[in-house]
Amino acid sequence: MKIISKNKNFIMNEEIRDKEIRVIGADGSALGILDTKDAIKLADESDLDLVMMSPTAKPPVCRIMDIGKFEYEKQKKEKEAKKKQKVVTLKEIRLSATIQDHDISIKASNAKKFLLEEDKVKITVRFRGREIENSKVGHKILRSFVEKIGDVYIVEKPARQEGRNMIMILAPKKA
């Protein structure tokens, strides 16, 4: 008899409490519905584990396999998937309602650099005091800012007022 594994992710070997189970062989072929003891014997004979894959099915589905190899392959796939992931960060650029055209150009070039690095850009126009009464100025500044960036972006969230700020979020254009 095999020693009960310390693997907590799967129910295996003697931990399986059901009388009858649907068994899948090591080669992937269906062996049919067997008594649990017989299935454990089959697994022991081939020096493999009997692992419950689907405990909610009627009868539960178990597979004869090498659990160590299975987990190694699973970890390898997860690691590979993690490598392919791209973390997108949100960069913020703050503008004021009284910003000059040259300053907009400099900040727009920075935003373009962020977008080319595939980061999202949040553009915030901050209003102070009575500046908030004329929100058309904020729209004008954002329009001017976006024109200077070029066509390396898509608008994820259009310009809208949030308290004393006007916010717009740009995402990089997919190549």
C-alpha positions in Angstrom: 0.0 0.0 0.0 1.1 3.5 -0.8 1.6 6.1 1.9 -1.0 8.9 1.9 0.5 11.9 0.1 1.0 15.3 1.8 -0.6 16.9 -1.3 -3.5 19.0 -0.1 -4.7 20.0 -3.6 -6.1 16.6 -4.6 -7.8 13.6 -3.0 -5.8 10.6 -3.8 -5.2 6.9 -3.1 -6.6 5.8 0.3 -8.2 9.2 0.9 -10.9 8.4 -1.7 -14.0 7.4 0.3 -16.5 6.6 -2.6 -17.3 3.0 -3.2 -17.4 3.2 -7.0 -15.5 5.6 -9.2 -15.1 6.3 -12.9 -11.5 5.5 -13.8 -9.3 7.0 -16.5 -6.0 5.1 -17.2 -2.5 6.5 -17.3 -2.7 6.7 -21.1 -6.0 8.6 -21.1 -8.2 5.7 -21.9 -11.5 5.2 -20.0 -11.4 2.1 -17.9 -15.0 2.4 -16.8 -16.7 2.4 -13.4 -14.7 0.3 -10.9 -14.6 -0.4 -7.2 -12.3 2.0 -5.4 -10.1 -0.8 -4.0 -9.7 -2.3 -7.5 -8.7 1.1 -8.9 -6.1 1.6 -6.1 -4.7 -1.8 -6.9 -4.4 -1.0 -10.6 -2.6 2.3 -9.7 -0.2 0.5 -7.3 0.6 -2.2 -9.8 1.8 0.5 -12.3 3.6 2.5 -9.5 1.3 5.5 -10.0 -1.3 7.4 -7.9 -5.1 7.3 -8.1 -6.1 11.0 -8.1 -9.7 12.3 -7.9 -10.1 14.8 -10.7 -13.8 15.6 -10.4 -15.3 14.9 -7.0 -18.7 16.4 -7.7 -19.5 14.1 -10.7 -21.7 11.0 -10.2 -19.7 8.7 -9.9 -16.5 10.7 -9.1 -13.9 10.8 -11.9 -10.4 9.5 -10.9 -7.3 9.2 -13.0 -4.3 7.0 -12.7 -1.2 9.2 -13.0 2.1 10.3 -11.5 1.0 13.2 -9.2 4.6 14.6 -8.9 5.0 14.8 -12.7 1.5 16.3 -13.0 2.2 19.0 -10.5 5.6 19.8 -12.1 4.0 20.2 -15.5 1.2 22.4 -14.0 3.8 24.7 -12.2 5.8 24.9 -15.5 2.7 26.0 -17.4 1.8 28.6 -14.7 5.4 29.9 -14.8 5.3 30.2 -18.6 1.9 32.0 -18.5 3.4 34.4 -15.9 6.3 35.2 -18.2 3.9 36.2 -21.0 1.9 38.5 -18.8 2.4 42.3 -19.2 1.8 44.4 -16.1 0.1 47.7 -17.2 0.8 50.6 -14.9 -1.2 53.8 -14.8 0.9 57.0 -15.1 -0.6 60.3 -14.1 0.1 63.7 -15.7 -1.2 66.7 -13.9 -2.1 70.0 -15.7 -3.5 73.2 -14.3 -6.2 75.4 -15.9 -3.6 78.1 -16.6 -0.9 75.9 -18.2 1.0 77.4 -21.1 1.2 75.8 -24.6 4.9 75.0 -24.3 4.3 73.1 -21.0 1.5 71.1 -22.6 3.9 70.1 -25.4 6.5 68.9 -22.9 4.0 66.9 -20.8 2.4 65.5 -24.0 5.8 64.2 -25.1 6.2 62.5 -21.7 2.7 61.0 -22.1 3.6 59.7 -25.6 6.7 58.0 -24.2 4.5 56.3 -21.5 2.0 55.1 -24.1 4.8 53.7 -26.3 6.0 51.8 -23.3 2.5 50.4 -23.1 1.5 52.1 -19.9 -1.9 53.8 -19.4 -1.9 57.6 -18.9 -4.3 59.5 -16.6 -4.5 63.2 -17.5 -5.8 65.4 -14.7 -6.6 69.1 -15.1 -6.7 70.6 -11.6 -8.9 73.6 -11.0 -8.2 76.1 -8.2 -10.7 78.5 -6.7 -13.0 80.0 -9.3 -11.3 78.3 -12.2 -13.8 75.5 -11.8 -16.7 77.7 -13.0 -15.3 77.6 -16.6 -14.9 73.9 -17.3 -14.7 74.6 -21.1 -11.1 75.6 -20.4 -10.4 72.1 -19.1 -11.8 70.5 -22.3 -9.8 72.9 -24.4 -6.6 72.0 -22.6 -7.3 68.2 -22.8 -8.1 68.5 -26.6 -4.8 70.4 -27.1 -2.9 67.9 -25.1 -4.3 64.9 -27.0 -3.6 66.6 -30.4 0.1 66.9 -29.4 0.4 63.2 -28.5 -0.4 61.9 -32.0 -2.2 58.7 -32.8 -0.5 56.3 -30.4 -3.5 56.1 -28.0 -7.1 55.2 -27.6 -9.4 57.0 -25.2 -10.3 54.6 -22.4 -12.3 57.1 -20.4 -13.3 60.4 -22.0 -12.9 63.7 -20.2 -15.2 64.2 -17.3 -15.4 66.4 -14.2 -14.7 64.7 -10.8 -14.9 67.3 -8.0 -12.2 70.0 -8.7 -10.5 67.8 -11.3 -11.2 66.9 -14.9 -9.9 63.5 -15.7 -9.2 61.6 -19.0 -7.6 58.1 -19.3 -5.7 57.1 -22.4 -4.6 53.5 -23.2 -1.9 52.5 -25.7 -3.0 51.5 -29.2 -2.7 47.8 -29.8 -0.1 47.1 -32.6 
